[in-house]
Amino acid sequence: MNDGRFVTTRRDFVKLAAAGGMVAAAAPLMALSRLDIGVGTYSYHSLSIDDMIVQLNALRIREIEMSRGEFMLMNHPQDQLFRTTREKLDRANIQCVSYYSATIKQEQDVEDAIRFAKLLGCSNITGDATGGILDRIDQRLTEEGLTFGIHNHFFPNVRFAYESPDDVLNALSKLSKTMGATADTGHFASCGYDPADAIRKLAPRLRMVHLKDVKAKGGEVNVLLGNGIARIPEVMQELHRQEFSGPVAVEYEKEGDVDQDMAQEITFARKLA
């Protein structure tokens, strides 16, 4: 339920179809995926919103996380950006299920992130925070009926607060179930951790997955899914084992034209879903 509208997922449709004796008609949808494959929109950061939507429609993507830089807290976006984008996404029948806020440092950041997420129609916020502000995020998002996913990250030559699954779990240990993890497979691999093992460890608190592959440990170079060290097939097997029902957002961080790359990424992910 979102803004008074019922949104039917592929999984919901298949259940309804089977109940109504429509299994044969639903078969093409059943073949698409059991995991919900979406897109992290940072992948299209070099495109306009309109051009991004064209590409998402071409790939039949119905769920996204809004992770473009102009929407992140540190860039001080205005409400109108979110309203206008929401209108465009609604017209394209694309649902924004999560808002990537980036780092939350203070009370106003919490309130801004909540407002922006609601303007986009999201139920989840992805970001990072440390110290006492985590308790405030927990309190306010619980009040607002939203969830939060702590995002692990790799930064060269910098020790980030959340590099390993244990870093994330330690932060979550004293927080309510409102607070969970948004697991980035590429960043785990860049930091030297096994992404499939990380997904397994985070299972009780896993909110969503950023599906990403990287060339090598200690670097940020993205490669097509299955061509790097992030063990993507094993990650997907673990998600199936968990019967994970959250979004699996394909992300591809590369400058320039990524249209053909993203087509290959989505095809690969759907085959494993």
C-alpha positions in Angstrom: 0.0 0.0 0.0 1.5 3.3 -1.1 -0.2 6.7 -1.1 -3.6 4.9 -1.3 -2.6 2.8 -4.3 -2.2 -1.0 -4.3 1.0 -1.9 -6.0 1.1 -5.5 -7.2 4.5 -7.1 -7.4 5.4 -10.0 -9.7 5.2 -12.3 -6.8 1.8 -11.1 -5.8 0.5 -11.4 -9.4 1.7 -15.0 -9.7 -0.1 -15.9 -6.5 -3.3 -14.2 -7.6 -3.1 -15.8 -11.0 -2.7 -19.3 -9.6 -5.6 -18.7 -7.2 -7.8 -17.7 -10.1 -6.8 -20.6 -12.4 -4.7 -18.3 -14.5 -1.4 -20.3 -14.2 -0.9 -20.6 -17.9 -1.4 -16.9 -18.5 1.0 -16.1 -15.6 3.7 -18.4 -16.9 5.8 -15.6 -18.6 5.8 -13.6 -15.4 6.8 -16.6 -13.3 9.8 -17.0 -15.6 11.0 -13.5 -14.9 12.3 -13.8 -11.4 11.6 -14.9 -7.8 14.0 -12.2 -6.5 12.9 -8.6 -7.1 15.5 -7.2 -9.5 15.6 -3.4 -9.5 18.1 -0.7 -10.1 20.2 1.6 -8.0 19.8 4.9 -10.0 23.4 6.0 -9.3 24.0 3.7 -12.3 22.4 6.5 -14.5 23.9 9.5 -12.8 25.2 10.9 -16.1 21.7 11.0 -17.6 18.8 13.3 -17.0 15.9 12.0 -15.0 13.8 11.7 -18.3 16.5 9.8 -20.1 17.0 7.5 -17.1 13.3 6.7 -17.1 13.5 5.8 -20.8 16.3 3.3 -20.1 14.5 1.8 -17.1 11.4 1.3 -19.1 13.4 -0.3 -21.9 14.7 -2.8 -19.3 11.3 -3.4 -17.8 12.5 -2.1 -14.4 9.6 -1.4 -12.0 11.5 -0.8 -8.7 14.4 1.5 -8.0 16.4 3.0 -5.2 17.0 6.8 -5.7 20.7 7.1 -5.3 21.6 9.8 -7.7 23.9 12.4 -6.3 21.6 15.4 -6.7 19.1 13.7 -4.3 21.7 13.1 -1.5 21.6 15.1 1.7 25.0 16.6 1.4 23.9 18.3 -1.8 21.0 20.0 -0.1 18.2 19.1 -2.5 14.9 21.0 -2.6 11.5 19.3 -2.1 10.4 20.2 -5.6 13.1 17.9 -7.1 11.5 15.0 -5.3 7.9 16.0 -6.2 8.7 16.4 -9.9 10.6 13.2 -10.0 7.9 11.3 -8.2 5.3 12.5 -10.8 7.5 11.3 -13.6 8.1 7.9 -12.0 4.4 7.5 -11.3 3.6 8.2 -14.9 6.2 5.5 -16.0 4.8 3.0 -13.4 8.2 2.9 -11.7 8.1 2.6 -7.9 10.9 4.1 -5.8 11.2 1.7 -2.9 14.2 3.2 -1.2 15.9 6.6 -0.8 19.7 6.7 -0.5 20.4 9.6 1.8 24.2 9.0 2.2 25.6 10.1 5.6 23.3 11.3 8.3 25.1 13.5 10.9 22.5 15.5 12.8 18.8 15.9 13.7 17.9 18.0 10.6 19.4 15.3 8.4 17.1 12.7 9.9 14.0 14.9 9.3 15.1 15.8 5.8 15.7 12.1 4.9 12.3 11.2 6.2 10.6 14.0 4.2 12.4 13.1 1.0 11.7 9.4 1.3 8.0 10.1 1.8 7.9 12.5 -1.2 9.3 9.7 -3.3 6.9 7.2 -1.8 9.7 5.0 -0.3 9.4 2.7 2.6 13.2 2.4 3.2 16.1 4.8 3.6 19.7 3.6 2.9 22.6 5.5 4.4 25.1 5.5 7.2 25.5 7.1 10.6 27.5 6.6 13.7 27.1 7.4 17.4 24.0 8.7 19.1 22.3 9.8 15.9 21.6 6.1 15.1 19.3 6.0 18.1 17.5 9.1 16.8 17.1 7.5 13.3 15.7 4.4 15.0 13.2 6.4 17.0 12.0 8.7 14.2 11.8 6.0 11.5 9.9 3.7 13.8 7.4 6.5 14.4 7.1 7.2 10.7 6.7 3.5 9.7 9.9 3.5 7.7 13.0 1.2 7.8 16.7 2.0 7.5 19.5 0.1 5.9 23.1 0.8 7.0 25.2 0.8 3.9 28.7 -0.7 3.9 31.3 1.1 1.8 34.9 1.0 0.5 37.0 4.2 0.4 40.6 4.0 -0.7 43.1 4.7 2.1 40.3 5.5 4.6 38.9 3.3 7.3 35.2 3.6 7.0 32.9 2.8 9.9 31.1 0.0 8.0 33.4 -2.1 5.9 32.6 -5.6 7.2 29.3 -7.4 8.0 30.4 -7.5 11.6 30.8 -3.7 11.6 27.2 -3.4 10.5 25.9 -6.0 12.9 27.7 -4.5 15.9 26.0 -1.1 15.2 22.6 -2.8 14.9 22.9 -5.0 18.0 21.3 -2.4 20.3 18.8 -1.0 17.8 15.3 -2.0 17.0 14.2 -4.1 14.0 13.5 -0.8 12.2 17.2 -0.7 11.6 18.8 -3.1 9.2 21.4 -3.5 6.5 21.7 -2.5 2.9 24.4 -4.8 1.7 26.6 -3.7 -1.2 28.3 -6.8 -2.6 30.9 -4.7 -4.6 32.0 -2.7 -1.6 32.3 -5.9 0.6 34.6 -7.4 -2.1 36.6 -4.2 -2.4 37.2 -4.3 1.4 38.4 -7.9 1.2 35.3 -9.6 2.5 33.4 -12.5 0.9 30.1 -11.0 -0.3 28.2 -14.3 -0.1 29.3 -14.8 3.5 28.4 -11.2 4.3 24.9 -11.7 2.9 24.6 -14.9 5.0 25.7 -13.1 8.2 23.4 -10.1 7.6 20.3 -12.3 6.8 18.3 -11.5 10.0 18.6 -7.7 9.4 18.9 -7.6 5.6 16.7 -4.8 4.1 18.0 -4.7 0.5 21.0 -5.6 -1.6 23.1 -3.5 -4.0 24.2 -6.0 -6.6 27.6 -4.9 -7.8 30.8 -6.6 -9.0 34.4 -5.2 -8.8 37.6 -6.1 -10.5 39.9 -6.5 -7.5 40.2 -6.1 -3.7 41.4 -2.7 -2.7 39.9 -1.0 -5.8 36.7 0.6 -7.0 36.7 -0.5 -10.6 33.3 -1.9 -11.4 32.9 -4.8 -13.9 29.9 -6.6 -15.3 28.2 -8.9 -12.9 29.9 -12.3 -12.9 33.2 -10.9 -14.2 34.8 -9.8 -11.0 35.5 -11.1 -7.5 32.1 -10.5 -5.8 30.9 -14.1 -6.2 27.6 -12.9 -7.6 26.2 -16.4 -8.4 26.9 -17.5 -4.8 25.3 -14.2 -3.5 22.2 -15.0 -5.4 22.1 -18.6 -4.2 22.3 -17.3 -0.6 19.5 -14.9 -1.2 17.4 -17.8 -2.5 18.3 -19.9 0.5 17.1 -17.0 2.7 13.9 -16.6 0.6 14.8 -13.0 0.6 11.9 -10.8 -0.4 13.5 -7.4 -0.4 14.8 -5.4 -3.4 17.9 -6.5 -5.2 19.1 -3.3 -6.9 21.7 -3.7 -9.7 24.3 -1.0 -9.5 27.0 -0.2 -12.0 29.4 2.7 -11.2 31.0 3.9 -14.4 31.3 7.2 -16.2 29.8 7.7 -19.6 27.3 5.6 -21.5 26.2 2.6 -19.5 23.1 1.6 -21.5 24.4 -1.6 -23.1 26.3 -2.5 -19.9 23.1 -2.1 -17.8 21.2 -4.3 -20.3 23.8 -7.0 -19.8 23.8 -6.5 -16.0 20.0 -6.9 -15.8 19.9 -9.9 -18.1 22.6 -11.6 -15.9 20.8 -10.8 -12.7 17.4 -12.1 -13.9 18.9 -15.4 -15.0 20.1 -16.0 -11.5 16.9 -14.6 -9.9 
